[in-house]
Amino acid sequence: MIEFIKRLKLSYQVYNFFKKKDLQHNEKLYKKYGLNKKYYSSISSKDFEGLSNGNIEPNIERLKADPAFQQFSQASQQSLKQFNELGYAVIKDHFSVAQVDAVNNAIDELIESQQVKFRYNNKKIMFAIHKSEVVRKMAYDVPLQKMLHHLVDGEAVLFQSINFVHEGSEQKTHSDTLHMTTYPLGGLIGVWIALEDIEEDNGPVHYYPGSHKLPYFLNSAFDNEGSSLMLGEKKYADYEAMIESKLNNYSLEKKLFTAKKGDILIWHANLLHGGEAHLNKLKTRKSMVLHFFERDSICYHEVTQRPAIMKY
Ligand SMILES: O=C(O)CCC(=O)C(=O)O
């Protein structure tokens, strides 16, 4: 019965109905794209079939012309310039040890005072940005956010933070666009910050350079579109298996992001990535992921077909 309710689109629409303040901005966008939808309606990539507005492309020329670009090291500038080709950028040494220590202390305090809980297999602290000014300050780092604006060719708005402490996600290879989807596609960007040194044995992130140029594999790629009343019935494991089989068709190199405390990895909405196994459980795996949506895109969640709750 619970499974049935979870697949019933009406359950989500009732929830959405009470979130008017956070969803009503979509009605203007639905109108712009000729979609006959209310703020509380379900939405998925199927609704955009036949529309051809193109995808969002990183605006590297605007990025290079921004004075904030000069604040980054030569190596980071080089990496940012290659974002379009490779689908990721590495910014070494961005945050100082003092800045990172302040965030780690803030997270410890939030845990101790039970203001946050570990969720999703006890691995993730969600939305610490809403609980701590120190965490928020890191997430809204000005030069970084300026770069993100250009990489989504618009205005990058912070949607969520995820903090890891004891373990990484150990999540199989995926594209964030399945979880946080946009129309036009490409209006999402991921930022991963090392809050301590991360080596091969404490669950580094892995990624496939260039994989962002593959098609966006959404519900239709694993037969999960569902019907007008129900969500698709496939499991997340079916999505992971589909991605694995797609990867077998392409000869893409797999890279690990072993990082020093304060380093950053930025990834494109469609870059295939995941978390390696955390082999040495004596080590922690302190890190923070930030996901930003492009402000003028329709932002939603493909699997649950829910519009994203945006706190503008
Ligand atoms: O930190 C990790 O293990 C991976 C996180 C990730 O894949 C994500 O947030 O999309």
The ligand as a MOL file (V3000), in Angstrom:
LIG
                    3D

  0  0  0     0  0            999 V3000
M  V30 BEGIN CTAB
M  V30 COUNTS 10 9 0 0 0
M  V30 BEGIN ATOM
M  V30 1 O 30.8420 12.5870 -2.1560 0
M  V30 2 C 30.4940 11.5790 -2.7470 0
M  V30 3 O 30.7690 10.4420 -2.3770 0
M  V30 4 C 29.6960 11.6960 -4.0260 0
M  V30 5 C 28.6120 12.7150 -3.9450 0
M  V30 6 C 27.7640 12.7210 -5.1640 0
M  V30 7 O 27.8820 11.8920 -6.0300 0
M  V30 8 C 26.7360 13.7410 -5.3490 0
M  V30 9 O 26.4420 14.4940 -4.4050 0
M  V30 10 O 26.1910 13.8300 -6.4540 0
M  V30 END ATOM
M  V30 BEGIN BOND
M  V30 1 2 1 2
M  V30 2 1 2 3
M  V30 3 1 2 4
M  V30 4 1 4 5
M  V30 5 1 5 6
M  V30 6 2 6 7
M  V30 7 1 6 8
M  V30 8 2 8 9
M  V30 9 1 8 10
M  V30 END BOND
M  V30 END CTAB
M  END
